[in-house]
Amino acid sequence: MKIAIISDIHDNIVNLKKCLAYCEASNIEKIFCCGDVTNSETLKFLADNFQKEIYLVRGNMEIFEEDEPEKYKNIIYSGRIARFELAGKKIGLCHEPFLLDYVLKKGECDIIFYGHTHKPWIEKKNNYLFINPGTLGAVFQKATFAVWNLEEDEPELKILEEI
């Protein structure tokens, strides 16, 4: 199973469309979105153009209503922080780095996905794997996202312009 981790779209539909085309061509089965989708139109575009499950947490720049993600059957929305199990891995999800401790207080995690900094980053620290996919919106950095092939158990950062 392959998943994509995205964050900080900031309403950049052009980049989101390119990322979703990659996801379709690469048989991505789920998307984890670490927030800052931003507006209702971008949320709808994401849900309409990726029919599989999308795990979403709220970023600090969201202007869609709190209950809006519930309109979409394929979006699993968890507010500010979340914890899921997938393929035997315990996954934490949040937007801002200061929330990482709150994610860990919800329960043990193997991997934590987060965003906000716009800097793509993979780091192993204190037996946790932290993955920041960067910014799909290309705000202050090149547009990036991450892909994790669970069979190979190896995350990989992608630069959108290179795919």
N, C-alpha and C positions, 0 to 999 in steps of 0.2 A: 504494500500500500504506500502511495506517495501523497504527501500533503504539501500545501503551500502555506507560508506564513507571510502575511502582508500587514502593513501599518501605514498610517499617515498618508492616506490617499489625497486628502485636502482637495476633493472635487476634481482631480485631474482625470477626467473620463478617458482621454486619449491613452494615457499610460495604463489605466485600469483595463481598458479594452485589450491592449497588447498583452498584458499579464494574463488575462482570462483566456486569450487565444493560446498562449503558451500552456496554460493549465489544461485546456481541452486536448491539445496535441500531445501532451505528456501524460495523459491519463491520471491527472491529479484527482483524488477522490474526495478530499475535504479541504476547506480553507479555514485557517485560523486568522482572524483579523484583530489586531491589537489596537483598534480605535483610530479616531480622527478620520472617519469616512467623511464627515462634515454635514452635508445637507441631505434632504429627503430624496432628491433626484439621484444622487450618487448611490444612496442606500438601495433605491429601487433598481438602478442599473445593475448593481452588484447581484442582487437577489434574482433578477430576471435573466441574467446572462451567465450565471453559474447555478445550475439546477440542483446540485448536490448540497450536502450540509455545509453551512458557514457558521462557525463559532465566532461570536462577536462580543467584544467588551467596549464600553463607552470611553471615548477619549475626552480630552479637555476642550476640544474645539467643536464638539458636536452641536449642530443647531436643529437636528431632527428631534421630534418629541420622544420622550422616554418610552412610550408604549408603541411607537411606530414600528420597530422591528417585528413586533408580534403579528403584523399583517402578512408576513412572509413565512410560509410553512418551512422553508429550508434554512431560515436563520434561527440559530439557538443563541439567544441574547441573555447576558448575565449581569448587566449593569457594569460596575467598575472593576470587579475581579471575578475570576472563575477558576474552577478546577475540574478537570475531566480525566477519564481513563480511556486510553486508546492503545490497542495492541499490547496490553500489559504495561504500558507506561503511564505514569501519573503526570499530567500536564497542567501547569498553572498558566494563567493568562491575565495580563493587565496592560494598561497603557503606560502610565508614568513609573519610572524607576522607584520612586519613594513608596509605591504600593507593593513592591516585591516582598517585603516582610509580612504584609497582610495576607498575601497569597500563601506564603509558607505557614502562617498561623492557621489557615483553613485546613491544613493537612500536608503530609509529606508529598513532595513532588520530585520527579526525576528531571524534568525539563520545565523551564519557565520561558514563555514567549512574552516580550514586552516591546513597546515602541517609544514614542515621544521625542527621543533625542535625534532622530533622523540619521543616526550613524549605524550602519550595519555592523553587527558584532556577534561573535560566538565565543563564549568563555566558559570554561569548566572551573567552578569555584566551590569549595566546601561540599563536594560530592553532588553538586547540582550543575546542570547544563543550562546556561542562559543564552537565549537567542533573541537578538534584536534584528529584524529584517531590514531596518532602515526606513526610507521613505519612498513609497510608490509614487507620491506626488512630485518628487524631485525638488523638494523645498530645501535649499541650502546645500544639498548633496545631489549626486546622480541618483536616478530612480533605481531602487533595489528592492528585492524581496528574497525570501528563503524558500528552499525546497528540502523536505526531509523524506528520504526513502526509508521506511520503517524496517524493511527486510535487511537493508545494509546498515541500518542504524547510524547513518552518517548525514548530518545536515550540511547544506551547501548554500552559500550566498550567491545570488544572481544579480548581475547588472543588466537592467532592462535593455539598454541600447546594444548589448552584445548577444542578445538572443534572436 
